[in-house]
């Protein structure tokens, strides 16, 4: 799996939706995360551009 370079995180609910694409625009991350899982995942993530 390629690393995501842009990650969008929907913070509107208690379960967050995450969507990430690589440099070519191909989806590489998609799904739902709890608040605690967001902390764990992004603590380990490489530097990326965050947007919404």
Backbone as CSV, one residue per row, in Angstrom:
resi,resn,N_x,N_y,N_z,CA_x,CA_y,CA_z,C_x,C_y,C_z
1,UNK,0.845,-1.186,0.000,0.000,0.000,0.000,0.883,1.239,0.000
2,UNK,0.556,2.179,-0.874,1.293,3.433,-0.918,0.854,4.341,0.223
3,UNK,1.741,5.251,0.592,1.421,6.192,1.662,0.435,7.244,1.159
4,UNK,-0.496,7.618,2.006,-1.437,8.688,1.666,-0.716,10.021,1.742
5,UNK,-0.989,10.891,0.784,-0.391,12.222,0.820,-1.411,13.285,1.200
6,UNK,-2.702,12.987,1.032,-3.774,13.887,1.460,-4.787,13.050,2.221
7,UNK,-5.139,13.511,3.420,-6.123,12.800,4.239,-7.228,13.764,4.628
8,UNK,-8.468,13.356,4.408,-9.637,14.129,4.812,-10.272,13.410,5.995
9,UNK,-10.588,14.162,7.042,-11.152,13.583,8.255,-12.426,14.322,8.611
10,UNK,-13.562,13.628,8.607,-14.866,14.202,8.949,-15.046,14.100,10.455
11,UNK,-15.073,15.243,11.137,-15.141,15.287,12.601,-16.550,15.520,13.134
12,UNK,-17.572,15.374,12.303,-18.930,15.747,12.691,-19.585,14.776,13.666
13,UNK,-19.117,13.550,13.751,-19.768,12.540,14.577,-18.793,11.968,15.603
14,UNK,-19.290,11.076,16.445,-18.408,10.410,17.403,-17.552,9.347,16.726
15,UNK,-17.983,8.868,15.561,-17.183,7.961,14.739,-16.760,8.748,13.515
16,UNK,-15.464,8.928,13.346,-14.937,9.776,12.284,-14.759,8.996,10.998
17,UNK,-15.086,9.621,9.862,-14.814,9.036,8.548,-13.471,9.563,8.076
18,UNK,-12.663,8.683,7.526,-11.349,9.073,7.020,-11.238,8.633,5.557
19,UNK,-10.598,9.488,4.752,-10.429,9.229,3.321,-9.052,9.749,2.953
20,UNK,-8.199,8.896,2.384,-6.849,9.307,2.010,-6.517,8.903,0.589
21,UNK,-5.797,9.781,-0.105,-5.382,9.503,-1.478,-3.868,9.643,-1.602
22,UNK,-3.304,8.940,-2.589,-1.869,9.043,-2.838,-1.602,10.185,-3.829
23,UNK,-0.365,10.316,-4.264,0.028,11.409,-5.155,-0.696,11.355,-6.495
24,UNK,-1.121,10.177,-6.926,-1.825,10.024,-8.199,-3.337,10.213,-8.056
25,UNK,-3.819,10.430,-6.848,-5.245,10.606,-6.609,-5.994,9.307,-6.360
26,UNK,-5.282,8.195,-6.242,-5.895,6.886,-5.977,-6.194,6.744,-4.481
27,UNK,-7.396,6.270,-4.150,-7.787,6.082,-2.751,-6.925,4.989,-2.131
28,UNK,-6.259,5.308,-1.007,-5.432,4.324,-0.306,-5.900,4.096,1.128
29,UNK,-6.739,4.987,1.647,-7.281,4.846,3.005,-8.738,5.283,2.956
30,UNK,-9.622,4.453,3.525,-11.031,4.815,3.580,-11.671,4.017,4.698
31,UNK,-12.469,4.660,5.530,-13.143,3.917,6.579,-13.617,4.786,7.721
32,UNK,-13.922,4.137,8.840,-14.424,4.787,10.047,-13.431,4.583,11.182
33,UNK,-13.254,5.603,12.021,-12.374,5.504,13.183,-13.059,6.099,14.401
34,UNK,-12.838,5.500,15.557,-13.270,6.111,16.809,-12.270,7.209,17.169
35,UNK,-12.619,8.032,18.130,-11.732,9.125,18.527,-10.374,8.598,18.987
36,UNK,-10.360,7.522,19.748,-9.088,6.981,20.228,-8.270,6.398,19.081
37,UNK,-8.926,5.757,18.115,-8.220,5.199,16.961,-7.571,6.305,16.131
38,UNK,-8.206,7.474,16.046,-7.614,8.606,15.315,-6.277,8.978,15.944
39,UNK,-6.238,9.040,17.252,-4.987,9.372,17.955,-3.905,8.352,17.629
40,UNK,-4.243,7.087,17.695,-3.264,6.020,17.444,-2.776,6.043,15.996
41,UNK,-3.693,6.144,15.049,-3.325,6.104,13.628,-2.455,7.287,13.255
42,UNK,-2.831,8.484,13.648,-2.078,9.659,13.216,-0.807,9.883,14.022
43,UNK,-0.694,9.256,15.164,0.572,9.299,15.890,1.637,8.527,15.105
44,UNK,1.222,7.457,14.430,2.137,6.616,13.661,2.273,7.044,12.198
45,UNK,1.437,7.951,11.735,1.429,8.333,10.308,2.627,9.209,9.962
46,UNK,3.065,9.078,8.721,4.087,9.979,8.190,3.428,11.353,7.987
47,UNK,4.236,12.351,7.757,3.696,13.693,7.533,2.885,13.731,6.244
48,UNK,1.667,14.244,6.322,0.783,14.349,5.165,0.043,15.679,5.236
49,UNK,-0.605,16.047,4.167,-1.448,17.238,4.116,-2.837,16.858,4.598
50,UNK,-3.347,17.541,5.602,-4.689,17.270,6.110,-5.650,18.301,5.550
51,UNK,-6.829,17.847,5.110,-7.848,18.749,4.585,-9.218,18.227,4.926
52,UNK,-10.240,18.982,4.542,-11.610,18.495,4.744,-12.461,18.851,3.581
